[in-house]
Amino acid sequence: MMSRALLPVLDFDGVICDSVDECFASSWIAYHRLYRGRDAVPLPPRTDPAFAALRPLIRSGEDYLLIHEILENGARAANQEEFDGLIRRAGPEKMASFKDLFYRARGELLEKQPDLWFSLNPVYGHMREALRAPQETRLWILSTKKPRFIAEILSHAGLPFPEERIIDSGSGRKLPIVVGLLEKENGDRALFLDDQIDHLKGCEDPRIRPYLASWGYVKREWLAGGTGVPVLDPAAFLALWRSEVAG
């Protein structure tokens, strides 16, 4: 069984769940219908590859609407620095409005078309295997996605998970939250897995082992080394999970 000293902390989107299609659909509805008032424009049948290419740069739900605006205006966001510059240019009031519209659209899609919504949120196969394995309940999910949506997805997938162990990280950094969890849980060390490199870089706490999920929404250069963060592919993740978590 898992050592009582170890605290596993997992991101959700791009780590447990392949949610890019749902994020595209919800943010497309939020941007084009709720923000721009284009009610007659049909939802595209598939995710725009240009949207998917910018997905690794987002940190919170409102950023998805900014991607649609970038694509509509032909703006440039070749890297995180340029993307963050566009966030600053949009300003906090506009980004807050984007956030409200995004979660409104997501909630309405789940309520009105639940079968479609769940189909757009598949759990990765290797994560199904990991989360089905017997384990203690020291696992935490740390995500920018609202806890109720995560709980709904996992329950629908046959992997029920207690909502009280799902933390909404907001738009800030995640590492301080992991430190706080270690203190709360009296843990000696934490395994922290995410697919956004900025959440993992600069970890100075020796108790925390950050890992980048290779299967998530990552830029190729993040996988090439040089970030200081070790990369796990699905096989390596399962091996680590079996040896240290599932036991």
DRENGU-227482 format. One record per residue: residue number from 1; residue in three letters; x, y, z of N, C-alpha, C, O in turn. Coordinates in steps of 0.05 Angstrom, whole numbers, plus 5000, padded with zeros to 4 digits. Last residue first. Example, Ala and Ser with C-alpha at 12.3 -4.5 7.8 and 13.67 -1.06 7.14 Angstrom:
REM DRENGU-227482
R  num  residuo   nc1   nc2   nc3  cac1  cac2  cac3   cc1   cc2   cc3   oc1   oc2   oc3
R    2      SER  5257  4955  5142  5273  4979  5143  5258  5001  5157  5268  5023  5161
R    1      ALA  5264  4886  5156  5246  4910  5156  5264  4934  5156  5285  4934  5169
END
This chain:
REM DRENGU-227482
R  num  residuo   nc1   nc2   nc3  cac1  cac2  cac3   cc1   cc2   cc3   oc1   oc2   oc3
R  247      GLY  5015  5004  4902  5028  4984  4918  5021  4955  4910  5031  4936  4922
R  246      ALA  4997  5054  4887  4978  5032  4889  4989  5009  4905  4974  4995  4919
R  245      VAL  5046  5085  4897  5019  5094  4905  5000  5070  4908  4990  5065  4930
R  244      GLU  5094  5064  4881  5094  5083  4903  5066  5090  4913  5063  5099  4936
R  243      SER  5089  5027  4840  5110  5023  4860  5106  5040  4885  5114  5032  4907
R  242      ARG  5047  5046  4808  5045  5019  4820  5065  5016  4843  5059  5003  4863
R  241      TRP  5068  5096  4793  5043  5094  4809  5041  5067  4823  5034  5066  4846
R  240      LEU  5112  5082  4763  5116  5098  4787  5092  5095  4805  5094  5093  4830
R  239      ALA  5086  5055  4721  5107  5042  4737  5111  5056  4764  5113  5043  4785
R  238      LEU  5054  5096  4701  5042  5072  4713  5061  5057  4730  5054  5047  4752
R  237      PHE  5094  5131  4681  5075  5140  4702  5063  5116  4716  5063  5115  4741
R  236      ALA  5117  5101  4642  5134  5108  4665  5116  5118  4688  5122  5112  4711
R  235      ALA  5074  5097  4606  5086  5073  4618  5102  5079  4643  5100  5065  4663
R  234      PRO  5064  5152  4592  5044  5135  4606  5056  5111  4620  5048  5104  4642
R  233      ASP  5123  5190  4612  5104  5180  4592  5085  5161  4606  5089  5155  4629
R  232      LEU  5146  5244  4649  5136  5217  4650  5118  5212  4626  5101  5228  4619
R  231      VAL  5204  5284  4657  5181  5278  4641  5172  5249  4645  5189  5231  4645
R  230      PRO  5231  5330  4706  5230  5304  4693  5203  5299  4680  5182  5307  4689
R  229      VAL  5252  5395  4696  5229  5379  4706  5229  5352  4692  5228  5351  4667
R  228      GLY  5288  5426  4671  5294  5419  4699  5272  5402  4711  5274  5395  4735
R  227      THR  5285  5438  4619  5267  5453  4637  5273  5447  4666  5264  5462  4684
R  226      GLY  5319  5406  4590  5327  5434  4594  5309  5449  4612  5315  5472  4620
R  225      GLY  5278  5367  4545  5297  5371  4566  5304  5400  4569  5296  5417  4552
R  224      ALA  5237  5362  4509  5264  5358  4498  5286  5361  4520  5309  5358  4514
R  223      LEU  5188  5375  4525  5195  5347  4527  5224  5342  4520  5235  5320  4524
R  222      TRP  5183  5428  4513  5183  5421  4541  5192  5392  4545  5202  5385  4566
R  221      GLU  5181  5429  4458  5206  5437  4471  5207  5430  4500  5228  5427  4512
R  220      ARG  5128  5416  4448  5149  5396  4442  5175  5403  4456  5189  5385  4465
R  219      LYS  5082  5431  4500  5097  5440  4477  5120  5420  4473  5131  5410  4492
R  218      VAL  5023  5394  4518  5050  5404  4523  5063  5413  4497  5056  5404  4475
R  217      TYR  4975  5369  4545  4976  5391  4526  5003  5406  4530  5004  5427  4543
R  216      GLY  4999  5302  4558  4981  5324  4561  4984  5345  4539  4995  5340  4518
R  215      TRP  5036  5263  4558  5012  5258  4542  4993  5282  4542  4973  5282  4528
R  214      SER  5076  5274  4594  5082  5277  4566  5058  5275  4548  5058  5285  4525
R  213      ALA  5073  5312  4651  5059  5290  4637  5062  5293  4607  5053  5313  4595
R  212      LEU  5127  5326  4692  5111  5335  4669  5099  5311  4655  5113  5292  4649
R  211      TYR  5131  5328  4764  5135  5313  4739  5117  5326  4717  5095  5335  4723
R  210      PRO  5163  5344  4826  5146  5352  4804  5152  5335  4779  5175  5330  4773
R  209      ARG  5165  5327  4889  5176  5317  4864  5157  5324  4841  5137  5310  4838
R  208      ILE  5178  5360  4949  5160  5357  4926  5175  5348  4901  5195  5360  4893
R  207      ARG  5216  5368  4987  5195  5347  4993  5177  5342  4969  5163  5322  4968
R  206      PRO  5247  5411  4974  5258  5384  4969  5238  5361  4974  5242  5339  4966
R  205      ASP  5224  5465  4941  5218  5449  4965  5227  5420  4960  5216  5407  4942
R  204      GLU  5228  5493  4896  5251  5494  4914  5247  5477  4939  5265  5476  4956
R  203      CYS  5211  5493  4830  5204  5480  4856  5229  5479  4873  5248  5465  4867
R  202      GLY  5215  5515  4780  5222  5531  4803  5214  5519  4829  5212  5534  4849
R  201      LYS  5159  5487  4744  5186  5498  4746  5190  5514  4771  5171  5525  4783
R  200      LEU  5105  5475  4746  5124  5455  4756  5152  5467  4760  5168  5458  4777
R  199      HIS  5073  5510  4721  5064  5501  4748  5085  5484  4761  5084  5479  4785
R  198      ASP  5097  5515  4672  5100  5537  4691  5090  5530  4719  5099  5542  4739
R  197      ILE  5082  5470  4644  5109  5471  4655  5112  5493  4675  5128  5490  4694
R  196      GLN  5027  5432  4651  5034  5460  4646  5061  5465  4659  5062  5465  4684
R  195      ASP  5013  5383  4668  5022  5384  4640  5028  5413  4632  5033  5419  4608
R  194      ASP  5033  5349  4729  5018  5369  4715  5028  5369  4686  5048  5356  4679
R  193      LEU  5040  5319  4792  5040  5314  4763  5022  5334  4749  4999  5337  4756
R  192      PHE  5077  5308  4848  5060  5328  4835  5063  5326  4805  5084  5330  4794
R  191      LEU  5084  5277  4907  5088  5271  4878  5068  5289  4864  5043  5286  4867
R  190      ALA  5114  5296  4968  5091  5297  4949  5101  5291  4921  5123  5298  4913
R  189      ARG  5129  5278  5036  5137  5284  5008  5112  5283  4991  5092  5270  4997
R  188      ASP  5107  5274  5086  5136  5279  5084  5144  5287  5057  5164  5301  5053
R  187      GLY  5045  5304  5110  5061  5287  5091  5090  5294  5092  5098  5317  5098
R  186      ASN  5003  5326  5139  5026  5315  5153  5043  5297  5135  5053  5276  5145
R  185      GLU  4964  5351  5111  4963  5321  5112  4985  5309  5128  4987  5284  5130
R  184      LYS  4979  5404  5115  4952  5396  5123  4951  5366  5129  4939  5357  5148
R  183      GLU  5030  5404  5091  5027  5412  5119  5000  5402  5130  4999  5391  5153
R  182      LEU  5017  5388  5039  5036  5372  5055  5033  5379  5085  5033  5361  5102
R  181      LEU  4984  5430  5024  4972  5403  5028  4991  5385  5044  4981  5370  5061
R  180      GLY  5020  5472  5020  4999  5473  5040  4987  5446  5045  4979  5440  5068
R  179      VAL  5049  5453  4976  5063  5457  5002  5042  5457  5024  5046  5445  5045
R  178      VAL  5009  5457  4938  5019  5431  4944  5034  5432  4971  5032  5413  4987
R  177      ILE  5004  5513  4937  4981  5497  4946  4990  5469  4954  4981  5457  4973
R  176      PRO  5052  5529  4915  5046  5536  4943  5022  5520  4954  5021  5515  4978
R  175      LEU  5045  5506  4862  5065  5495  4881  5059  5504  4910  5062  5487  4928
R  174      LYS  5009  5534  4830  5000  5510  4844  5019  5500  4866  5011  5488  4885
R  173      ARG  4993  5603  4823  5012  5581  4821  5002  5557  4839  4989  5561  4859
R  172      GLY  4926  5625  4801  4953  5627  4813  4970  5603  4809  4963  5584  4795
R  171      SER  4875  5621  4786  4894  5629  4765  4922  5631  4776  4941  5638  4761
R  170      GLY  4849  5562  4819  4846  5589  4809  4867  5596  4788  4875  5578  4773
R  169      SER  4849  5511  4837  4873  5527  4841  4870  5556  4833  4888  5572  4839
R  168      ASP  4805  5474  4870  4805  5493  4848  4829  5512  4854  4828  5527  4873
R  167      ILE  4814  5408  4889  4819  5436  4895  4820  5452  4870  4833  5445  4851
R  166      ILE  4784  5352  4916  4789  5366  4891  4792  5396  4897  4773  5408  4908
R  165      ARG  4764  5328  4959  4793  5325  4954  4801  5335  4927  4822  5328  4916
R  164      GLU  4710  5334  4959  4725  5349  4979  4755  5347  4976  4771  5361  4989
R  163      GLU  4692  5297  4923  4695  5325  4914  4711  5342  4934  4723  5361  4926
R  162      PRO  4719  5234  4916  4707  5253  4934  4713  5282  4926  4736  5290  4923
R  161      PHE  4702  5199  4857  4723  5211  4872  4711  5232  4890  4694  5247  4881
R  160      PRO  4688  5143  4815  4678  5163  4834  4701  5173  4852  4718  5157  4861
R  159      LEU  4692  5123  4760  4715  5127  4778  4708  5148  4799  4721  5169  4800
R  158      GLY  4657  5119  4719  4659  5096  4737  4682  5098  4755  4692  5077  4765
R  157      ALA  4650  5165  4690  4670  5146  4680  4673  5121  4697  4689  5103  4691
R  156      HIS  4617  5194  4722  4606  5183  4697  4624  5162  4685  4615  5143  4672
R  155      SER  4655  5208  4761  4632  5191  4769  4620  5178  4744  4614  5154  4744
R  154      LEU  4688  5242  4731  4699  5217  4743  4676  5198  4751  4679  5173  4747
R  153      ILE  4652  5283  4718  4666  5268  4697  4676  5241  4708  4672  5220  4695
R  152      GLU  4636  5303  4768  4616  5292  4749  4630  5274  4728  4620  5253  4723
R  151      ALA  4685  5321  4789  4670  5299  4803  4650  5286  4784  4646  5262  4784
R  150      ILE  4695  5362  4753  4713  5340  4755  4699  5316  4767  4701  5293  4758
R  149      PHE  4653  5396  4764  4655  5385  4738  4673  5361  4738  4668  5341  4724
R  148      ARG  4663  5410  4818  4638  5395  4811  4639  5383  4783  4628  5361  4779
R  147      PRO  4713  5439  4817  4711  5412  4828  4686  5396  4820  4687  5372  4815
R  146      LYS  4731  5471  4757  4715  5471  4781  4711  5443  4791  4706  5424  4775
R  145      LYS  4800  5471  4736  4772  5464  4731  4756  5463  4757  4767  5454  4778
R  144      THR  4850  5477  4752  4836  5502  4747  4806  5496  4741  4790  5515  4740
R  143      SER  4868  5429  4804  4861  5437  4776  4849  5464  4775  4838  5474  4795
R  142      LEU  4886  5374  4836  4891  5403  4837  4889  5414  4809  4906  5409  4792
R  141      ILE  4867  5321  4875  4866  5331  4848  4867  5362  4850  4851  5374  4864
R  140      TRP  4901  5276  4919  4887  5301  4914  4888  5308  4884  4907  5301  4871
R  139      LEU  4903  5216  4957  4905  5229  4931  4889  5255  4931  4867  5256  4941
R  138      ARG  4893  5189  5001  4910  5212  5005  4914  5227  4979  4927  5248  4978
R  137      THR  4862  5142  5008  4849  5166  4999  4866  5191  5004  4855  5213  5009
R  136      GLU  4896  5085  4980  4886  5100  5002  4876  5127  4991  4881  5134  4968
R  135      GLN  4875  5038  4930  4893  5059  4940  4880  5073  4964  4856  5072  4967
R  134      PRO  4868  4992  4876  4864  4998  4905  4884  5018  4915  4908  5016  4910
R  133      ALA  4858  5023  4812  4874  5006  4830  4868  5013  4859  4862  5036  4865
R  132      ARG  4833  5060  4782  4817  5036  4789  4832  5019  4810  4819  5004  4824
R  131      LEU  4872  5096  4770  4851  5104  4789  4833  5082  4797  4819  5083  4817
R  130      ALA  4902  5068  4732  4914  5077  4757  4893  5083  4778  4896  5074  4801
R  129      GLU  4866  5059  4690  4879  5036  4703  4890  5045  4730  4887  5030  4750
R  128      ARG  4853  5111  4676  4832  5093  4685  4845  5070  4701  4835  5063  4722
R  127      MET  4903  5127  4658  4893  5138  4683  4870  5122  4694  4867  5120  4718
R  126      HIS  4908  5099  4611  4926  5092  4633  4918  5104  4659  4925  5094  4681
R  125      GLY  4865  5124  4582  4865  5096  4589  4883  5089  4611  4875  5074  4629
R  124      TYR  4837  5187  4603  4859  5172  4590  4859  5143  4600  4854  5138  4624
R  123      VAL  4769  5200  4598  4791  5196  4616  4812  5179  4601  4806  5159  4588
R  122      PRO  4736  5247  4555  4745  5220  4561  4769  5220  4581  4786  5237  4580
R  121      ASN  4696  5290  4544  4714  5290  4567  4724  5262  4574  4720  5253  4596
R  120      LEU  4658  5287  4506  4680  5305  4500  4701  5306  4523  4720  5320  4521
R  119      SER  4619  5257  4530  4634  5244  4508  4659  5261  4500  4678  5251  4490
R  118      PHE  4596  5293  4565  4613  5272  4576  4630  5259  4554  4652  5251  4559
R  117      TRP  4569  5326  4527  4590  5337  4545  4608  5315  4556  4632  5319  4556
R  116      LEU  4533  5291  4502  4554  5304  4487  4576  5313  4505  4600  5308  4499
R  115      ASP  4501  5279  4547  4515  5258  4533  4538  5268  4516  4559  5257  4515
R  114      PRO  4481  5330  4563  4500  5316  4580  4515  5293  4565  4539  5289  4570
R  113      GLN  4459  5382  4543  4469  5360  4526  4490  5343  4541  4513  5342  4534
R  112      LYS  4442  5415  4585  4425  5411  4561  4433  5388  4544  4417  5375  4531
R  111      GLU  4482  5414  4625  4454  5411  4632  4437  5403  4608  4419  5386  4611
R  110      LEU  4530  5421  4596  4527  5397  4613  4497  5392  4619  4488  5370  4618
R  109      LEU  4519  5471  4574  4524  5448  4556  4520  5422  4572  4509  5403  4561
R  108      GLU  4515  5503  4620  4491  5499  4602  4495  5475  4584  4476  5461  4579
R  107      GLY  4567  5500  4639  4545  5490  4655  4520  5485  4638  4507  5465  4642
R  106      ARG  4595  5525  4597  4601  5497  4605  4578  5485  4620  4570  5463  4615
R  105      ALA  4574  5576  4598  4570  5559  4574  4575  5530  4581  4560  5512  4572
R  104      ARG  4591  5593  4649  4562  5593  4642  4557  5574  4618  4539  5558  4619
R  103      TYR  4645  5591  4643  4633  5572  4661  4602  5571  4658  4590  5551  4663
R  102      PHE  4652  5632  4604  4662  5604  4599  4647  5585  4617  4638  5564  4608
R  101      LEU  4632  5677  4628  4619  5667  4605  4627  5638  4599  4610  5621  4591
R  100      ASP  4669  5685  4670  4641  5681  4676  4626  5668  4652  4610  5650  4656
R   99      LYS  4716  5692  4639  4714  5670  4658  4685  5664  4664  4676  5641  4664
R   98      PHE  4705  5739  4612  4710  5715  4597  4706  5690  4615  4695  5670  4607
R   97      SER  4704  5774  4655  4680  5770  4640  4682  5744  4623  4663  5728  4622
R   96      ALA  4758  5772  4669  4737  5763  4689  4711  5757  4675  4697  5738  4681
R   95      MET  4780  5795  4624  4786  5767  4630  4766  5756  4650  4758  5732  4649
R   94      LYS  4760  5847  4629  4752  5831  4606  4757  5801  4612  4740  5785  4605
R   93      GLU  4786  5862  4677  4757  5863  4674  4747  5846  4652  4728  5831  4655
R   92      PRO  4842  5857  4667  4828  5840  4687  4798  5840  4684  4785  5819  4689
R   91      GLY  4864  5858  4598  4857  5870  4623  4841  5852  4641  4827  5834  4632
R   90      ALA  4887  5850  4548  4857  5847  4551  4848  5860  4577  4826  5872  4578
R   89      ARG  4940  5856  4561  4928  5876  4543  4898  5874  4545  4884  5895  4545
R   88      ARG  4949  5810  4591  4952  5836  4604  4938  5858  4587  4926  5876  4598
R   87      ILE  4941  5772  4550  4923  5772  4574  4925  5799  4588  4904  5810  4596
R   86      LEU  4983  5784  4517  4956  5789  4507  4935  5788  4530  4915  5802  4529
R   85      GLY  5025  5768  4550  5023  5796  4542  4995  5803  4532  4985  5824  4537
R   84      ASP  5017  5714  4551  5012  5728  4575  5010  5758  4570  4996  5773  4584
R   83      PHE  5032  5703  4498  5005  5698  4506  4998  5714  4532  4977  5726  4533
R   82      GLU  5086  5716  4499  5068  5731  4482  5039  5727  4490  5024  5746  4489
R   81      GLU  5103  5677  4537  5108  5706  4542  5089  5723  4525  5077  5742  4535
R   80      GLN  5092  5628  4513  5078  5636  4537  5080  5666  4542  5061  5679  4551
R   79      ASN  5089  5638  4441  5100  5627  4465  5085  5638  4489  5067  5655  4486
R   78      ALA  5063  5661  4399  5080  5639  4393  5091  5625  4418  5102  5603  4416
R   77      ALA  5013  5692  4383  5020  5682  4410  5037  5657  4406  5028  5635  4409
R   76      ARG  4984  5745  4347  5006  5726  4349  5011  5718  4378  5012  5735  4396
R   75      ALA  4919  5752  4315  4941  5760  4333  4961  5738  4335  4957  5715  4326
R   74      GLY  4873  5747  4286  4898  5742  4273  4922  5751  4289  4943  5758  4278
R   73      ASN  4824  5751  4309  4838  5776  4303  4864  5772  4288  4877  5791  4280
R   72      GLU  4809  5698  4318  4792  5715  4302  4807  5740  4292  4802  5749  4270
R   71      LEU  4851  5679  4350  4847  5667  4324  4830  5685  4306  4835  5688  4282
R   70      ILE  4843  5712  4395  4868  5712  4381  4865  5702  4353  4875  5714  4333
R   69      GLU  4792  5695  4410  4796  5722  4402  4822  5726  4386  4823  5740  4366
R   68      HIS  4803  5642  4425  4784  5647  4403  4788  5676  4392  4786  5681  4368
R   67      ILE  4838  5652  4468  4847  5638  4444  4829  5643  4420  4839  5649  4398
R   66      LEU  4803  5676  4504  4824  5693  4492  4836  5679  4467  4843  5692  4448
R   65      LEU  4775  5632  4519  4761  5652  4503  4781  5671  4490  4777  5680  4467
R   64      TYR  4814  5606  4549  4804  5593  4525  4789  5613  4507  4792  5612  4482
R   63      ASP  4822  5637  4594  4843  5638  4573  4833  5625  4547  4842  5632  4525
R   62      GLU  4784  5624  4630  4780  5648  4615  4799  5650  4591  4794  5663  4571
R   61      GLY  4806  5578  4656  4785  5575  4637  4780  5599  4619  4774  5597  4596
R   60      SER  4879  5580  4657  4853  5581  4670  4831  5583  4648  4837  5589  4625
R   59      ARG  4924  5576  4627  4926  5569  4655  4899  5567  4669  4897  5555  4690
R   58      ILE  4948  5558  4561  4928  5568  4579  4933  5559  4608  4945  5538  4613
R   57      LEU  4985  5536  4527  4992  5562  4539  4972  5571  4560  4977  5591  4574
R   56      PRO  4968  5490  4501  4988  5488  4523  4994  5514  4538  5006  5513  4559
R   55      ARG  4931  5510  4461  4921  5499  4486  4943  5497  4508  4937  5502  4531
R   54      LEU  4947  5524  4411  4951  5544  4432  4943  5534  4460  4949  5547  4480
R   53      ALA  4933  5479  4382  4961  5487  4382  4967  5507  4404  4989  5508  4415
R   52      ALA  4878  5480  4386  4892  5459  4400  4922  5466  4402  4935  5459  4422
R   51      PHE  4867  5522  4351  4860  5524  4379  4876  5504  4395  4887  5511  4416
R   50      ALA  4884  5500  4304  4897  5524  4313  4891  5529  4342  4908  5539  4357
R   49      PRO  4847  5458  4297  4875  5452  4303  4891  5476  4313  4909  5473  4329
R   48      ASP  4784  5460  4327  4802  5474  4309  4831  5468  4316  4839  5472  4339
R   47      THR  4748  5402  4338  4765  5423  4349  4783  5434  4328  4796  5419  4313
R   46      ARG  4687  5393  4299  4712  5384  4311  4729  5407  4321  4724  5430  4312
R   45      PRO  4642  5418  4280  4640  5390  4288  4665  5379  4301  4664  5357  4313
R   44      PRO  4626  5483  4308  4642  5466  4290  4641  5437  4299  4640  5432  4323
R   43      LEU  4561  5506  4319  4585  5496  4332  4600  5478  4313  4589  5460  4301
R   42      PRO  4533  5554  4274  4534  5528  4286  4562  5521  4298  4582  5530  4289
R   41      VAL  4506  5617  4287  4530  5604  4277  4532  5576  4290  4532  5574  4315
R   40      ALA  4465  5644  4311  4458  5627  4288  4482  5611  4277  4479  5594  4260
R   39      ASP  4485  5676  4351  4469  5653  4358  4464  5634  4335  4460  5610  4340
R   38      ARG  4530  5712  4366  4527  5699  4340  4511  5673  4344  4521  5651  4340
R   37      GLY  4548  5746  4408  4520  5746  4400  4514  5732  4373  4495  5740  4360
R   36      ARG  4598  5747  4431  4594  5761  4405  4565  5761  4395  4559  5776  4377
R   35      TYR  4587  5720  4480  4602  5745  4479  4598  5761  4454  4594  5785  4455
R   34      LEU  4554  5676  4468  4548  5692  4491  4563  5719  4490  4551  5739  4498
R   33      ARG  4574  5657  4417  4546  5661  4422  4541  5680  4445  4525  5699  4442
R   32      HIS  4631  5659  4418  4616  5666  4394  4587  5672  4399  4575  5691  4388
R   31      TYR  4647  5646  4472  4658  5669  4457  4639  5678  4435  4632  5701  4433
R   30      ALA  4616  5601  4489  4618  5625  4506  4627  5650  4490  4617  5671  4493
R   29      ILE  4624  5566  4446  4597  5575  4452  4598  5601  4469  4584  5620  4463
R   28      TRP  4679  5559  4453  4669  5569  4427  4640  5581  4432  4634  5602  4422
R   27      SER  4682  5538  4504  4693  5565  4500  4684  5576  4473  4681  5601  4471
R   26      SER  4658  5488  4495  4647  5506  4515  4656  5535  4510  4641  5553  4512
R   25      ALA  4692  5466  4454  4663  5470  4450  4651  5490  4469  4637  5508  4461
R   24      PHE  4743  5466  4478  4738  5480  4453  4708  5486  4450  4701  5509  4444
R   23      CYS  4733  5434  4522  4742  5462  4526  4738  5478  4501  4731  5502  4503
R   22      GLU  4721  5386  4495  4701  5399  4511  4708  5428  4516  4691  5446  4515
R   21      ASP  4771  5376  4471  4747  5379  4454  4725  5393  4470  4710  5410  4459
R   20      VAL  4807  5371  4514  4810  5393  4496  4785  5398  4479  4779  5420  4472
R   19      SER  4809  5333  4555  4786  5351  4554  4787  5372  4532  4770  5390  4532
R   18      ASP  4826  5278  4578  4832  5290  4552  4809  5309  4545  4791  5301  4530
R   17      CYS  4845  5273  4646  4823  5275  4626  4833  5289  4601  4847  5309  4602
R   16      ILE  4891  5272  4676  4872  5251  4680  4852  5250  4656  4845  5228  4648
R   15      VAL  4920  5311  4643  4934  5291  4660  4915  5267  4665  4922  5245  4659
R   14      GLY  4888  5345  4615  4913  5338  4604  4930  5319  4620  4951  5311  4611
R   13      ASP  4858  5366  4674  4858  5369  4645  4886  5364  4633  4905  5378  4641
R   12      PHE  4884  5355  4728  4862  5340  4716  4862  5342  4685  4867  5322  4672
R   11      ASP  4942  5340  4769  4926  5358  4753  4903  5342  4740  4904  5317  4740
R   10      LEU  4951  5306  4831  4948  5305  4802  4932  5328  4791  4912  5336  4802
R    9      VAL  4991  5285  4882  4975  5308  4873  4974  5309  4843  4995  5311  4830
R    8      PRO  5004  5241  4935  5002  5244  4906  4983  5267  4899  4960  5268  4910
R    7      LEU  5045  5239  4987  5021  5253  4980  5020  5257  4950  5035  5273  4939
R    6      LEU  5074  5193  5033  5072  5203  5005  5045  5216  4999  5024  5204  5006
R    5      ALA  5072  5171  5082  5087  5196  5080  5083  5209  5053  5089  5233  5049
R    4      ARG  5046  5124  5080  5031  5146  5092  5045  5173  5089  5033  5194  5092
R    3      SER  5056  5090  5019  5067  5101  5043  5051  5124  5054  5042  5141  5038
R    2      MET  5006  5047  4993  5020  5073  4992  5031  5081  5019  5017  5078  5039
R    1      MET  5017  4976  5000  5000  5000  5000  5017  5025  5000  5041  5024  5006
END
